Amino acid sequence: MNLAKKRSAYSAQAFALVRQRFSTSISGGDAAGAGQLIDELLAGQRSLLEIYLEVIAPALVRIGGSWCRGDIGVGEEHLATQIVIEQMDRLRSLFVPPEPRSPYRVLVACVEGEQHFVGARMLADLCLSKGWAVDFLGANTPTSAIIEMTKRHETHLVALSATMPKGMTHVQRLVKELTAVSPKPNLVLGGQIFAANATPVSLQRGCVIAREAAEGIEIIGKLLRADRPKAMLKEYLLTLGQRVRELRTKEGWTQEELAEAARVTRVCIVAVEGGKQNVTMDILVRIANALRVAPEVLLASKSDLPTISRRDA
């Protein structure tokens, strides 16, 4: 299911109502009310992507419009933004896994002079929720710092955010300097300045514009997969551990119970779930049979495996 279809699963009318109530809450400084609305979305099993793109982001746009028209003051606009940041911090703790599941690293930053960072923070959170390793550098990041961090961490992909036209000078310099880094990272550009149809900078190979966060996540996923030169053992072991733990939990089993069903030791299951056990095919098949799934299910990433099909007992 693509992102557009996923978002349509919750009616546009329902999102519009929650969006309006959320905007009213944050514009009135009602942090408790805003939190209650987020709780309702969580109870309805809304994804982080939906909450960010269908509720929080449009609400912030509405707040910005109210400030521009003079309907609210600077203090009210800042308070609304702070309430949103607090809710985002809470959502991050719920949706982001404790450790990255991928060896690939993404850097997200607002270019030098850019103070609007909430959109970039949303993109960073969505990347984190995918299990990617993320360095979020925040607002007004010096160009030299972005270059330095990219080189130091051998970053696979850099996502840059710019809202104001004056930021384009820094974007152009970063595009030029980052494409000269070895190994060269992929570049994704986003923010209000890129929302128009016209492309404001000359794009080079590996440099793509994302006009919204959902598109940015899809682009980043495709670029990281395309950048993968070969299968990486660490990535497969982490995926295997996550899948085994997920399926064991759904069964309501302890590690000891799974070990008994698979006819392996508990130490083996602990190592597998920790992504540290280079299992033999025999052990992989034993665990898969115990969990009543095909062995390939245990090695497939969540993005490649939208549903887990179980065998009949």
C-alpha positions in Angstrom: 0.0 0.0 0.0 1.5 3.4 -1.0 1.4 6.4 1.2 -1.5 8.0 -0.6 -3.7 5.0 -0.1 -2.6 4.6 3.5 -3.5 8.2 4.2 -7.0 7.7 2.6 -7.8 4.9 5.1 -8.8 7.6 7.6 -11.5 9.8 6.2 -10.5 13.3 5.0 -13.5 14.6 7.1 -12.2 12.9 10.3 -8.7 14.4 9.7 -10.1 17.8 9.0 -12.1 17.8 12.3 -9.1 16.7 14.3 -6.9 19.2 12.5 -9.2 22.1 13.3 -9.5 21.1 17.0 -5.7 20.7 17.2 -5.2 24.2 15.6 -7.6 25.7 18.1 -5.9 24.0 21.0 -2.3 25.1 20.2 -3.4 28.7 19.1 -5.1 29.0 22.5 -2.1 27.7 24.4 -4.0 24.6 25.5 -1.3 22.0 25.8 -3.5 19.5 27.6 -6.1 19.7 24.9 -3.5 19.2 22.2 -2.2 16.2 24.0 -5.6 14.7 24.3 -6.2 15.0 20.6 -2.9 13.2 19.9 -4.0 10.5 22.3 -7.2 10.0 20.3 -5.2 9.6 17.1 -2.9 7.1 18.8 -5.9 5.2 20.1 -7.2 5.1 16.5 -3.8 3.5 15.5 -2.9 6.5 13.3 0.7 6.3 12.1 3.4 8.9 12.8 3.3 9.9 9.2 -0.4 10.5 9.3 -0.3 12.5 12.6 2.5 14.7 11.3 1.3 15.3 7.8 -2.5 15.3 8.2 -2.7 17.1 11.6 0.4 18.8 13.0 1.9 20.2 9.8 -1.3 21.8 8.5 -2.1 23.1 11.9 1.3 24.9 12.0 0.7 26.4 8.6 -2.6 27.7 9.8 -0.9 29.2 12.9 1.7 30.9 10.6 -1.1 32.3 8.5 -2.8 33.7 11.6 0.4 35.4 12.7 1.0 36.9 9.3 -2.6 38.4 9.3 -2.0 39.7 12.8 -4.7 37.5 14.3 -2.2 36.3 16.9 0.9 37.8 18.3 4.5 36.5 18.3 4.2 35.1 21.8 1.1 33.1 20.9 2.8 31.8 17.8 5.9 30.7 19.8 3.7 29.1 22.4 1.9 27.1 19.8 5.1 26.0 18.3 6.5 24.9 21.7 3.3 22.8 22.3 3.8 21.1 19.0 7.5 20.4 19.8 6.5 18.8 23.1 4.0 16.6 21.4 6.6 15.6 18.7 9.0 14.7 21.5 6.4 12.4 23.0 5.5 10.8 19.6 9.2 10.2 18.9 9.5 8.2 22.1 6.5 6.0 21.0 7.4 5.4 17.4 11.2 5.4 17.2 12.9 2.1 17.9 15.5 2.2 20.7 18.4 1.4 18.3 18.7 1.9 14.5 18.0 -1.2 12.5 20.0 -0.1 9.5 23.7 0.6 9.1 22.9 3.5 6.7 23.1 7.0 8.1 21.0 10.0 7.2 21.9 13.6 8.1 19.1 16.1 8.4 19.8 19.8 8.8 18.4 23.3 8.2 20.9 25.4 6.2 22.8 28.3 7.7 20.5 31.2 8.6 17.3 29.0 8.5 15.5 29.2 11.9 12.4 27.2 10.9 13.3 23.6 11.9 10.0 21.8 12.7 9.6 20.5 9.2 13.1 19.1 9.2 12.5 17.6 12.7 9.5 15.8 11.3 11.5 14.4 8.4 14.2 13.2 10.9 11.6 11.6 13.1 10.0 9.8 10.2 13.5 8.5 9.1 14.1 7.4 12.7 10.8 5.5 12.7 12.0 3.6 9.7 14.9 2.3 11.7 17.5 4.4 9.9 20.4 6.0 11.8 19.8 9.8 11.8 21.9 12.8 12.7 19.6 15.8 13.2 21.6 19.0 13.4 18.6 21.4 13.8 18.2 25.0 12.8 20.8 27.4 11.4 23.5 24.8 10.9 26.7 26.3 9.6 27.7 25.0 6.1 31.1 23.9 7.4 29.5 21.8 10.2 27.3 20.0 7.7 30.3 19.2 5.5 32.4 18.1 8.6 29.6 15.8 10.0 29.0 14.2 6.5 32.7 13.4 6.2 33.2 12.2 9.8 30.2 9.9 9.8 30.5 8.8 6.2 26.9 9.8 5.8 25.0 8.0 3.0 22.3 10.7 2.5 22.0 14.4 3.5 18.6 16.0 3.6 18.7 19.8 3.7 15.8 22.2 4.6 15.5 25.8 3.5 12.4 28.0 3.8 13.6 31.5 3.1 15.0 32.7 -0.3 18.3 33.9 1.4 19.0 30.3 2.2 19.5 29.4 -1.4 23.0 30.6 -1.4 23.9 28.2 1.3 22.0 25.4 -0.5 24.0 26.0 -3.7 27.3 25.9 -1.9 26.4 22.7 0.0 25.3 21.0 -3.2 28.6 21.8 -4.8 30.7 20.8 -1.8 28.8 17.7 -0.8 29.0 16.3 -4.4 32.8 16.6 -4.1 32.9 14.5 -0.9 34.2 11.0 -1.1 32.2 8.8 -0.8 29.6 11.1 -2.2 26.3 11.1 -0.3 22.9 11.3 -1.9 21.3 14.7 -1.5 17.6 15.5 -0.8 16.4 19.1 -0.7 13.2 20.2 1.0 11.4 23.1 2.6 9.0 25.9 1.6 11.4 27.3 -1.0 11.2 24.0 -3.0 7.4 23.7 -2.8 6.9 25.5 -6.1 7.1 23.6 -9.4 10.1 25.6 -10.6 13.5 24.0 -9.6 15.6 26.8 -8.0 19.0 25.1 -8.3 20.8 23.1 -10.9 20.5 19.5 -9.8 23.3 17.1 -10.2 23.2 13.3 -10.1 22.1 12.1 -6.7 20.4 15.4 -5.8 16.6 15.3 -5.6 13.9 17.7 -4.5 11.2 16.5 -2.1 8.2 18.8 -2.1 6.6 17.3 1.1 7.7 15.0 3.9 5.9 11.9 2.6 7.6 12.3 -0.8 10.9 12.8 1.0 10.6 9.6 3.0 9.9 7.6 -0.2 12.8 9.2 -2.0 15.2 8.6 0.9 14.1 4.9 1.0 14.7 4.5 -2.7 18.0 6.2 -2.7 19.3 4.2 0.3 18.2 0.9 -1.4 19.8 1.9 -4.7 23.0 2.9 -2.9 23.3 -0.6 -1.4 26.2 -2.2 -3.3 25.7 -5.6 -1.7 23.8 -7.4 1.0 25.2 -6.5 4.4 25.3 -9.2 7.1 24.7 -6.7 10.0 21.6 -5.4 8.4 20.1 -8.9 7.9 21.0 -9.9 11.4 19.3 -6.8 12.8 16.2 -7.5 10.7 16.1 -11.1 11.7 16.3 -10.2 15.4 13.6 -7.6 15.1 11.3 -10.0 13.2 11.8 -12.9 15.6 11.1 -10.7 18.6 8.0 -9.2 17.0 6.5 -12.6 16.1 7.4 -14.1 19.5 5.7 -11.2 21.3 2.6 -11.6 19.1 2.5 -15.3 20.2 2.8 -14.2 23.8 5.8 -16.4 24.3 8.9 -15.9 26.5 12.3 -16.4 25.0 12.4 -19.7 26.8 9.2 -20.9 25.3 10.3 -20.0 21.8 13.6 -21.8 22.4 11.8 -24.9 23.5 9.5 -24.8 20.4 12.4 -24.3 18.1 14.6 -26.9 19.9 17.4 -24.4 20.5 18.8 -22.8 23.6 17.5 -19.7 25.2 21.0 -18.2 24.8 20.6 -18.7 21.1 17.3 -16.8 21.0 18.7 -14.0 23.1 21.6 -13.6 20.6 19.3 -13.8 17.6 16.9 -11.1 18.9 19.9 -8.9 19.7 21.1 -9.1 16.1 24.4 -10.8 17.2 23.9 -14.4 16.2 25.1 -15.4 12.7 22.6 -18.3 12.5 22.9 -21.4 10.4 20.1 -22.3 7.9 19.1 -25.1 10.3 18.4 -22.7 13.2 16.7 -20.2 10.9 14.3 -23.0 9.6 13.7 -24.2 13.2 12.7 -20.7 14.4 10.6 -20.1 11.4 8.7 -23.4 11.9 8.2 -22.6 15.5 6.7 -19.3 14.6 4.7 -20.8 11.8 6.1 -18.5 9.0 8.2 -19.1 6.0 12.0 -18.6 6.6 12.1 -15.7 4.2 9.6 -13.8 6.3 12.3 -13.6 9.1 14.7 -11.9 6.7 12.4 -9.4 5.0 12.3 -5.8 6.1 9.0 -4.3 7.1 8.9 -2.1 4.1 9.3 -5.1 1.8 6.8 -7.2 3.8 3.5 -5.3 4.5 1.8 -8.3 6.0 3.1 -11.4 7.7 1.4 -14.6 6.5 1.3 -17.4 8.9 1.2 -21.1 8.0 -1.7 -23.1 9.4 -0.7 -24.9 12.6 
